[in-house]
Amino acid sequence: MDQHRVSELSAAAAPGQAITTGLLASFVGFGSSFAVVVQGLVGVGADPAQSASGLLVLSVGMGLLGILLSLRYRMPISVAWSTPGAALLASTGAPEGGFAAAVGAFLVVGALIVLAGLWKPLGRLVASIPSSIANAMLAGVLFHLCVAPFLAIAEIPALALPVVLLWAVVARFWRLYAVPAAVLLAVALMFWQGAGPSPPVGQLWPQLTLVPPVFSWSAMVSIALPLFLVTMASQNIPGFAVLQANGFQPPSRPLIVTTGVGTILAAPFGGHAINLAAITAALCAGPDAHPDPGRRYIAAVATGVGYILFGMIAVAATAWISASPPLLIEAVAGLALLGAFGSALGNALTSPGERDAALVTLIATASGMSFAGIGSAFWGLLAGGIMLALRRLKP
């Protein structure tokens, strides 16, 4: 498209187009995965107040960073929480030392992200992990939550079956709206049955809860290392790829360092990881946001504003999750992660020569095994790496 035509389209397209797209992206990003985030924080020992604090600080943090980076570089740089990382937490279990040890691991994750941005050898080392192994570990992490919708249908059919059916119908026509629609229906069913939360209005005001960190070796290995790898491989690298596919050339070092610093600041209040977005980045960076690429950063700014606003309902969202049957929340989270699971599984099994190693990684991770206080994600990664090394060993 020539420059003259772009100018004509830009003149015709009001800023409202970019703003609307950005707000839609924030609704999709928050509505489709906040249950996963809360489930992950609860999984590593957070109480309702700490979970609400983590959801709040992540929402506000990724909103502010998205606004600042987009305005600084005039690019649609969308920032998000690590949804695969939250799924990892949900399947890991509370570490020795409780949620305080998990917070210590979150701080280490932030430091590693900053180091990966500043020190190129670490970034290259993360990028050198075979894609099949990294994706197999992610698929194993997501497996437990992805089977939850079907387990929920068997145990609580009156609640789960309508949610799953609505998700399937909406996904057929408007895939982006499928999970938010399922969340809204689940909320409605809970209130219809009289099981919804009813905290006093004064308690719905967002509050931050400071958690003094505890550093333990088992939490570093079972939480910090897998969370760092999942966040880099499943969020930051695809986030750059989406921007580049739409013609943008974002500077890698300042973006990675900024998200790492954001993670460090969010960790003491329960936030597990802040990183570049992929799905919402595709919404804001594409031509639907604005015909002129130079104006698409407005959509990312609007997304950041939307995330901050959604953060204000963190207490209410966490209260609803706390009052809901755990299996129903896992079912909603599983629906949100089915696409990520399918993508990870497909990428893990693409290479025939690495398939055995990928399968070992996936099965070991999905098993939920814990040995020496270290969770299954680490052991799956280690087992797959050994299998791959043996495969490549020359006779």
PyMOL commands that set and color helices and strands:
alter all, ss='L'
color gray80, all
select helices_A, chain A and resi 3-12+15-31+34-43+48-73+83-92+99-118+120-127+131-146+148-155+157-173+175-192+201-204+217-245+252-269+279-285+293-295+297-311+314-323+326-348+352-366+376-392
alter helices_A, ss='H'
color red, helices_A
select strands_A, chain A and resi 79-81+274-276
alter strands_A, ss='S'
color yellow, strands_A
deselect
rebuild
show_as cartoon
